[in-house]
Amino acid sequence: MTNVIVRTDVYDRYRAAVRGEAFVLVRGKLAKDDGTVNVLAEEVLGLQSDIRKVDDARPTPHAYSFLRAMRRVAPDSKDWG
């Protein structure tokens, strides 16, 4: 796990992947801030997966529902300005 910092221009370009995909591939540069390693995103690509129910007799919640719930709440952010 690592922090990914997405500038406004990068977010605008890759908004669909950032907001809509459960898993993403991030390309960028490593940056160190007070001992914390971050990735400064330059490109964000969505990684689509095909998850199917193993047992149709037993309904299961969507595999990514917890990620969708997390997107509803904005995380705390640090001003990098």
N, C-alpha and C positions, 0 to 999 in steps of 0.2 A: 504494500500500500504506500502511496505517495500522494502528496498534494499536487494538483494541477492548476496552474494559473492561466486563465483564458482572458486575453485582452478583449476589449469591446469589438474591435474589427474582426478578430478571429471568431468570436461568438456569433457575430452577424453572418459571417460566411458559412459557418457550420452549425447553425442553430438547430436544424432538424435532427442532426445526430446527437448533439448535446442534450436536447430536451426529450427526444423520442426513443433513443436506443438504450437498452439495458446494459449493453457492453460496448465499449468504444476502444479504438486504437488511437493513441495520441502520439504525434511526432512533434518534437520540439527540442529545446535546449535545457540542460540542467542548470539550476541556479541555487546557490547556497546562501541562506539568510540566517545568521545567528545559529549555525549548526544544523539547521533544517534544510533538507534537500527538497527542492521543488522542480517541477517541469513547467517551463514557460511554453505553452501550447502554440504551435504554428499550424497544425493540421489535426482535425478530429474526424475519424472515419467510424461509421457505425458498423458493428459486427452483428449481423443477424444470425439468430439461431432458430432451430425448429424443435421446440419442445412439445412432445405429444404425451397424452395420458397413457400410462402403462395399463391401467385397469379402468375400462369404461364403466363398469358397474359401480364404482365408487367415485363420486365427483371430488375433484381436488381444486383448491384455489389456484388462480393463475400464478405461475412460477415467479413472475416479476412484480406482483402486486405490492410487495414491500418497497421496491424501488420507485414505483409510481407514487406511493404515499410519501416517500422522502422528498420527491420533487416538489410537492405542494408547499413545503416549508423551506424558505431560503436559509442557507447555512450562514453562520457568522462569517464575516469576511474581514480581511486586513487591508488597510489602505496602502497600496504599493506606490501611490502617486509620487 
